[in-house]
Amino acid sequence: MKRSRNDLWAACAFLAPNFLGFATFLAFPLLFSIIVAFTNWDLALHNRYRDEPVQWVGVRNFIELLTHRDFWKYTGNTLYLMLGIPI
């Protein structure tokens, strides 16, 4: 019993840097991006020099993106480029 407990602590010590790296460089930025996608957050308006409140806008950002004419043009250009590179 004592050996398995010591092995568990050693395993946790070896795995801790991997978990910290995962949380720091993948999980936190991913969650932050998902949360920010549903708000009106803008770097020009929400920084330390201005005190504008961040508001929850829901899917309004995505509706605006999908109805924007240039979005589909840029998406088509990207697909054309990405499919053209292997050829």
CYANA upper distance limits for C-alpha pairs under 8 A (distance plus 0.5 A):
  1 MET  CA      5 ARG  CA      6.87
  2 LYS  CA      6 ASN  CA      6.79
  3 ARG  CA      7 ASP  CA      6.60
  4 SER  CA      8 LEU  CA      6.61
  5 ARG  CA      9 TRP  CA      6.92
  6 ASN  CA     10 ALA  CA      6.72
  7 ASP  CA     11 ALA  CA      6.52
  8 LEU  CA     12 CYS  CA      6.63
  9 TRP  CA     13 ALA  CA      6.63
 10 ALA  CA     14 PHE  CA      6.79
 11 ALA  CA     15 LEU  CA      6.62
 12 CYS  CA     16 ALA  CA      6.32
 13 ALA  CA     17 PRO  CA      8.30
 14 PHE  CA     18 ASN  CA      8.50
 15 LEU  CA     19 PHE  CA      6.85
 16 ALA  CA     20 LEU  CA      6.53
 17 PRO  CA     21 GLY  CA      6.49
 18 ASN  CA     22 PHE  CA      6.58
 19 PHE  CA     23 ALA  CA      6.61
 20 LEU  CA     24 THR  CA      6.46
 21 GLY  CA     25 PHE  CA      6.33
 21 GLY  CA     26 LEU  CA      8.23
 22 PHE  CA     26 LEU  CA      5.80
 22 PHE  CA     27 ALA  CA      6.72
 23 ALA  CA     27 ALA  CA      5.19
 23 ALA  CA     28 PHE  CA      6.20
 24 THR  CA     28 PHE  CA      6.32
 24 THR  CA     29 PRO  CA      8.03
 25 PHE  CA     29 PRO  CA      7.09
 26 LEU  CA     30 LEU  CA      6.53
 27 ALA  CA     31 LEU  CA      6.64
 28 PHE  CA     32 PHE  CA      6.51
 29 PRO  CA     33 SER  CA      6.52
 30 LEU  CA     34 ILE  CA      6.81
 31 LEU  CA     35 ILE  CA      6.72
 32 PHE  CA     36 VAL  CA      6.54
 33 SER  CA     37 ALA  CA      6.53
 34 ILE  CA     38 PHE  CA      7.53
 35 ILE  CA     39 THR  CA      7.51
 36 VAL  CA     40 ASN  CA      8.01
 36 VAL  CA     41 TRP  CA      6.80
 37 ALA  CA     61 ASN  CA      7.62
 38 PHE  CA     56 TRP  CA      6.61
 38 PHE  CA     57 VAL  CA      6.19
 38 PHE  CA     58 GLY  CA      5.29
 38 PHE  CA     59 VAL  CA      6.66
 38 PHE  CA     60 ARG  CA      8.21
 38 PHE  CA     61 ASN  CA      7.35
 39 THR  CA     54 VAL  CA      7.17
 39 THR  CA     55 GLN  CA      6.04
 39 THR  CA     56 TRP  CA      4.87
 39 THR  CA     57 VAL  CA      5.52
 39 THR  CA     58 GLY  CA      7.14
 39 THR  CA     61 ASN  CA      8.44
 40 ASN  CA     54 VAL  CA      6.57
 40 ASN  CA     55 GLN  CA      6.15
 40 ASN  CA     56 TRP  CA      7.05
 40 ASN  CA     57 VAL  CA      6.77
 40 ASN  CA     61 ASN  CA      8.49
 41 TRP  CA     45 LEU  CA      8.01
 41 TRP  CA     46 HIS  CA      6.98
 41 TRP  CA     54 VAL  CA      6.25
 41 TRP  CA     55 GLN  CA      7.97
 42 ASP  CA     46 HIS  CA      6.23
 43 LEU  CA     47 ASN  CA      6.63
 45 LEU  CA     50 ARG  CA      7.03
 45 LEU  CA     51 ASP  CA      8.49
 45 LEU  CA     52 GLU  CA      6.89
 46 HIS  CA     50 ARG  CA      6.68
 46 HIS  CA     51 ASP  CA      7.20
 46 HIS  CA     52 GLU  CA      6.31
 46 HIS  CA     53 PRO  CA      7.91
 46 HIS  CA     54 VAL  CA      7.82
 47 ASN  CA     51 ASP  CA      7.85
 57 VAL  CA     61 ASN  CA      7.79
 59 VAL  CA     63 ILE  CA      6.77
 60 ARG  CA     64 GLU  CA      6.59
 61 ASN  CA     65 LEU  CA      6.66
 62 PHE  CA     66 LEU  CA      6.59
 63 ILE  CA     67 THR  CA      6.62
 64 GLU  CA     68 HIS  CA      6.61
 65 LEU  CA     71 PHE  CA      7.14
 66 LEU  CA     71 PHE  CA      7.34
 66 LEU  CA     72 TRP  CA      8.22
 67 THR  CA     71 PHE  CA      8.37
 68 HIS  CA     72 TRP  CA      7.93
 69 ARG  CA     73 LYS  CA      7.40
 70 ASP  CA     74 TYR  CA      6.58
 71 PHE  CA     75 THR  CA      6.52
 72 TRP  CA     76 GLY  CA      6.54
 73 LYS  CA     77 ASN  CA      6.73
 74 TYR  CA     78 THR  CA      6.60
 75 THR  CA     79 LEU  CA      6.70
 76 GLY  CA     80 TYR  CA      6.56
 77 ASN  CA     81 LEU  CA      6.62
 78 THR  CA     82 MET  CA      6.51
 79 LEU  CA     83 LEU  CA      6.45
 80 TYR  CA     84 GLY  CA      6.36
 81 LEU  CA     85 ILE  CA      6.64
 82 MET  CA     86 PRO  CA      8.05
 83 LEU  CA     87 ILE  CA      7.62
